[in-house]
Amino acid sequence: MAETERENIGESTLEGLDAAARKGKHGGRPPVITDDMLHTVLRRRAAGESVEQIQPGLITPTGKRKGHSPSVASIYRAPPNMPDERHTPRPSRRRNPISLR
C-alpha cells in the first residue's frame, strides 16, 4: 500500500510540474548573473581587468541578494569559457620516467 501511495505522489508531482510549465512558470532561483552582467564582465575581462576589480561594480537585480554585488565565485561560474585565474595549472614536478633509465 505504501508503494502505491508513493507512486501516486510522484505522478501528481509530475502533473503539477507539467501544468506549471504550460502556464510558463518554472521553479528554481533567479539567476545571479544576468546576460547584461555577463556581457559587462566579458568586455571588462577582455580589457584586462580582474574579476575582483569588476565585482564591486555589478549589482544583482533580483532575488535574495537584490541590490548587492554577486560573489566573485558566481562571476567565475557564470561563463563556461572564462579562464579561472585562481586555478592556473602548475608545471608538474614529476620526472619523466623515460629519462630515468
VENJOGI-V669100 format. One record per residue. SS is DSSP state (hx for helix, st for strand, lp for the rest). OMEGA is omega in radians with two decimals (999 if undefined). NEAR is the number of other ideal C-beta (glycine too) atoms within 8 Angstrom. Layout:
SS,OMEGA,NEAR
SS,OMEGA,NEAR
//
This chain:
lp,3.13,4
hx,3.11,5
hx,3.13,6
hx,3.12,7
hx,3.13,8
hx,3.09,8
hx,3.13,8
hx,3.11,8
hx,3.13,8
hx,3.14,8
hx,-3.13,8
hx,3.06,8
hx,3.13,8
hx,3.10,8
hx,3.11,8
hx,3.11,8
hx,3.10,9
hx,3.13,8
hx,3.12,8
hx,3.13,10
hx,3.10,9
hx,3.10,6
lp,3.13,6
lp,-3.14,5
lp,3.11,6
lp,-3.11,6
lp,3.08,5
lp,3.14,4
lp,3.02,6
lp,-3.13,6
lp,3.12,5
lp,-3.13,11
lp,3.11,12
lp,3.12,7
hx,3.11,5
hx,3.12,6
hx,-3.14,11
hx,3.11,11
hx,3.10,8
hx,3.14,11
hx,-3.10,16
hx,3.13,10
hx,-3.12,8
hx,3.07,10
hx,3.12,11
hx,3.11,6
lp,3.05,6
lp,3.13,4
lp,3.09,8
lp,3.12,6
hx,3.13,12
hx,3.09,6
hx,-3.09,8
hx,-2.99,14
hx,-3.11,12
lp,-3.11,6
lp,-3.12,6
lp,3.14,13
lp,3.12,6
lp,-3.04,12
lp,-3.07,5
lp,3.01,5
lp,-3.06,8
lp,-3.09,4
lp,3.14,8
lp,3.13,8
lp,3.12,5
lp,3.05,7
lp,3.06,9
lp,3.13,12
lp,3.10,8
hx,3.14,8
hx,3.10,6
hx,3.13,10
hx,3.11,14
hx,-3.11,10
hx,-2.97,6
hx,-3.12,11
lp,-3.12,7
lp,-3.06,3
lp,-3.14,3
lp,-3.14,10
lp,-3.14,3
lp,-3.06,7
hx,3.12,7
hx,-3.05,5
hx,3.10,5
lp,-3.12,6
lp,3.10,4
lp,3.08,4
lp,-3.12,4
lp,3.10,4
lp,3.13,3
lp,3.06,4
lp,3.10,5
lp,-3.09,6
lp,-3.13,5
lp,-3.10,5
lp,-3.13,6
lp,-3.10,6
lp,999,3
//
